[in-house]
Amino acid sequence: MPKAVEALIRQLDSLVTQLRQVEEALERKVQRAAGGEEDSTTVVEQVKLAVQLEDNLRLLTAKKCSVVAEDDGATWTAWAELGGFGDILRLLLLQLRANGELEKVEDAACTPSPGVYVGPPIISVLRTKEDDCEDGHLKVNDLLLDRQRWRYARSLKSSHADGLEGLLSVVAPQLEELEIPRPVQPSVMVEVEKMKSLKRLEVRCVDDLDYADLPLQLEELAIRSPCENQLRCVGRMPRLRSLQVDDYLGPNVSFAPSQHGTLRWLSLCLNTKHKSTMMSLIRAYASSVQEIVIFCSVGDDYLNKGFYFPDLGEDLAACGLLALRRLVLDRPAADPCTDQVAACLLQCRTIGSSLPSYVQVVCETCHMSPF
């Protein structure tokens, strides 16, 4: 090995000298060729020789190489740091080069794979403003004429719902996120159902109206006042990780245990008349959900016990919540727990006593936990 190292050092010195001589000779030949004194073919050959010598020099001084191993359809790849001249990898590379088995890969323009998004970062957001609205309706034509505002948008956050379907019919294919905090008409949800790239949806519907189904590829969903068919869609969403359902007023619905195991966060605001729907949803995701937020009052004097669940701890304990780590009690703004702190702490403690000791029970408003 020491003799090989000495040979490599001599080769490196020789290459540096040769390259310098070739560059000087090439410069003189180029000057003579420009004056008609030298055959241009000779100049080209000298250029090729210079390139070859430069490649050899780069190979001798390279610091990193990639290794790819293939066998029976399987492929492994790795990057390896090259050490000094005694590195066996460097000796192998030089031997391959001498045998004509090492090929130089020319730089090539990167060609994107078909179907891969090419453009600015996908956080580009289109937000509608007051100027975009006239007499309560979006000025869709004006928005679409301003192509720079929506051309690269991957997220649409609109505080104006009327007329939104016209905008969605154009930009829907590129959107991954849609946020509409104001009540929407069924015509808007017809367009939303077609949005196959949508991952995150926040929407507010209107009770007693019929709406189209929700897109099933959603990963995050926050929906207020959904109709029955929309709520049933939730159980068929294989990628759903985060779910918030508020003010469902339709018939009570039962859900089968989820076969997907993806939901991690669940927030529910359902009144006592829909307790069976609430508990069925919780049971459906019992194997995966890690945090649950439940809207409930401290006492029974808020909205005629409309959100008072005195047996919540026992009901949750019967759900088989294998992954649950945190339970959050969300309070009505009109019935703050700050006026009844002792009762709030007692409620948290009572519910927590029915659950495993590792489950944290807290109040969203005062952030208090007796554990």
N, C-alpha and C positions, 0 to 999 in steps of 0.2 A: 504493500500500500504506500509506503513512503516514496518509492520510486515513481509510482503513478502520480503522486502529488507533485513531485519535482517536475515530471513531464508536463503536467497541466500548467504549472507556473511558467515553464519555458514557453509553452504554447501560447499562453496569455500574453506574455511579453512580445513574442513573435507576431501575434495577431495585431497588437497595438501598433507595432512598428510598421508592419505591412499596410495596415489601414491608413496610417499617416502618409506613407509613401504613395499609396494609390491615390489618395485624395489630392496630394500635391501634383502628381502626374496628370490626374484627371483635369485639374484646374488649368494646367498648361495646354493640354490637348483641346479643351473647350475653347481656349483663346485662339489656338491655331486654326481650329475648325471654323470659328467665326470669320477668320480671315481667308478661308479657302485653302489653307495649307495642310489640312488633316482630313482624312476620310471620316465621315460621321459614323460609319459602322464601327470603326475602332473605338470611338467615344462611347457608343452604346455598350460594347463589350466591357470597357473599363468600368462603366456604371454598374453593370451586373456583377462584376468582380468585387467592387466596393460594397455592394449590398450584401453579397455572400460573406465577405469578411466581417461586416458589421453584425450580421446575424450570428456568426460564430462567436463574436465577442460578447454579444448579449447573452448567448446561451451559457458562456463561461461565467458570467457575472450575475446570472439570474438568482433571485432570492426565494422564489416560490414556484411550485408546479402543481398541477392538478393530476389526480390519479383516478382512473375509471376502471372498474372490474366488472365483467359481464359473464354470466353463466346461466344457461337454460332459461333465458328470458328475464332473469333478475339482473339488476344493475346497482352497483355501489359506487359512490364517488366521494372524494375527499380532497382537501388542499393540504399540501405538505411544504413545510419550510425547508429550503435548501441550506445546508451548512457550508463549511469550508470546502476546499478542493478535495478533501478526503471523503466527502459525502458520497455514499454508494449510489444515491439517486443521480447525482451530478455525473458520475462516471458512466452510469447506464444511459443517460441522455446523450452524452458525447459519443458513446458507442453506436447508439441508434442513428445519430446524425452522420457518423462516418459510414455506416452501412446504407445510408440513403433511406432509412425507414422512419425517420422523424420528419414530419411535414409541418411547414409553417402555415398557420391559419391566418389568412388576411382579415383585417378588420372589415366587418360588414354592417350595413345599416340594420338596425333591429326592426324586424317586421312583426307587428302585433298579431296575436292569434285571432282568428275570426271570432266575432262576438264579444271581444274584450273591450271595455270602455276605454276610449282614448280622449283625454281632455283634462281640464283643470281638476283640482281636488274635489271629491264628491260632496264636500260640505257646503257647496254653493246653495244658498237659500233664496227663494223668491218670497218676499213678504208683500202683501197688499197693504196699501196705505189709504188714508181718507181721500186723497186725490184720485184714487183709482175707482171711486164709487160716486154714483150720481143717482139721486132719488132712491137710495137704498139698494141699488143694483151695481154690480161690477161693470166697469166699462171694458168689456172683454176685447173689443176691437182695438182700442187704444193700447191695451196691454200686449196684445199679440203683435202689433206693429213695432213695439219697442223690443225687438228680438234679443238684444243684449241682456235684457232683464231675465229672460226665461230660458235662453238657449242652452245654458249649461246647468240649470237648476236641477238638483237632486232632492230638494226639499221644498215644500210649499206650505207656508203658514199664512192662512187667510182669516182675518177677522170679519170678513164679509162672505156670507154664504149664498145670497141671492144672485143667480146668474153664474155661479161658479162652475156649473156643468159645462158651459161653453169653453172655459179655459182648460178644464180637465180633459176635454175631448182631444186637445192638442198636445198638452204636456204630460198626460198620464203615463205614456210608455217609458219616460225617463225618470219618473219620480220613485224614490225609495221611502220618503217620509211625507206624511200629510197631516196637518193639524188644523182643525176647524172648530174653534170653541163655541161658535154660535149655532143655533138649531139649523139643521139642513133639511131641504126638501127631498122627497124620494128620487127626483131626477138626478140629484147630485150623487146619491148612493148607487144609482145605475152605472154611472161612470166609474165609481170607486171599485165596484165589483170586477170591472174589466182590467184593473191595474195589476198586472202580473209581476211587476218588479217591486211592488210596495212591500216594505218590511215593517214600518211603524205607522200606526194610525191612531189619531185622537179625534173623536167625533162626538157630536151631540145630536141625537135624534129627537123626534117629537112623539109623545105618547099617542096611541090610537091611529097612527099612520102606518101604512104598509111599506116596507122597504125591501130592497133587493138583498140577497145574501152578501156576506162579507167575503173578501178574498182569503183563501185558506192558507196562503204561504206566509201570513203575518208572523212576525217574531215578537212584536210588542203591540198591545191593543188597550186603549182606554176609551170606553164607550158609555155614554149616558143615555138613559131611556131607550134601550134597544127593544126591538120587537122580538117575538118568540123565535122566528126563524134565524134571526141574527145571533141570538144567544145560543141556539143549538149549533151554529157554525163553529163556535169556540171549541167544542169537543172534537172537531175534525181538523184542527190545526196542528200539524205534526211538529212545527218549529217554534211554537209559542213559548216564550220564556217569561213574559211579564204581562199580567192581565189585571185590568181594573174595570169593574162593572158597577155602575151607579144607577139607582132608581129604576130598576126593572119592575114594570107594573103589569106584565102579561100573566098568562096562566103559569102555575108552578111547573117547573121542568125538572126531570131527573136525568142525571148524567152517568154513563158507564165509566168505570175506572179507565183512566187514560193509559194507552199503550205506548205513548211516546216518551214519557219521562223527562220532558224538557222544561216544564214550568218551574220557575224558582221563586217568583214573587206574585202574590195574589192580594188584591184589594177589593173589598166588597162593601157596598152601601145599599142594603136591601132591608125593607121594613119587616116587621114581625109576620105580616101576612105571607111573606115570601121566604120565611125562614127555611122551609124544606128545600127550596131552590138553592139557597145559600149553603146549607149543609151538604147538599148533593154535590155542588161544585167543589167544596173543600175535600170531600171524600174522593172525588174523581182524581185529584192531584195529590193525594196523601203521600204517595211514594216519593215525590220529588220536591214539593214546595218547601222552601226554607224560611220564608217570612210571609206572614199573613197580617193584613190590616183590615180591621172590622169597625165599621161605623156603629157606635152604640152610645147610649146615654148612661150617665151615672145612676140616675134615679128613674122612677116610673112616672114622673109628672111631665115629661116632655112629649108633646104630640100624642097624648093619650096612650102612652106606653108603646108608641110606634116603633121605637128603636131600642127597646129595653129587653135585654136577654139575660134574665137572672140565672139560667142554667148553662151559660155559654161554656164554662170550663168543662162540665161533664159531657156536653155535646161534642166538644172538640176532642176530648179524651177518647170518645167512642169512634173517632174517625180513623184511627191508626196512622197518625201523622209521623212517619218514620224519619223524615228529614227536617222537620220543623225545629228552628233554633230561636225564633223571635216572633212574638205576637204583639201587635201594636193596636191599641184602642183609640180610634179616632173619635173626637167629640164634636157635637153640634155647636156651631158658633153662638147660637141663641141660648145654649145651656152649658156654659163653660164650667169645667171642673174646678177652676180656680176659686169658685164660690163654695165648693164642697170637697175640699182637699182630702179630708179624712175618709169620706165615702169613696173617693176615687182610689185611694191607697188600699182600702179594704176590698174593693172590687178586684183590683189587680191581684191582691194576695189570694183571694178566694178562687179566682180563675187559675192562678198559677199552682195552687195546691192540687189541682186535678191533672196537671201536666207533668212530664218529667222535669227533674230539677235543672237540667241544662237548658230548658226553654225559658228565655227572658220575656217577661210580660211587662210592657210599659204603656204609659199614657202618652199619646202623641202631643197633647197640649202642654202638659207640665213636665214631660220627660221623666216622670218619677217611676221608680220600680222598687217594690219592697224587698226584692231579692238581690 
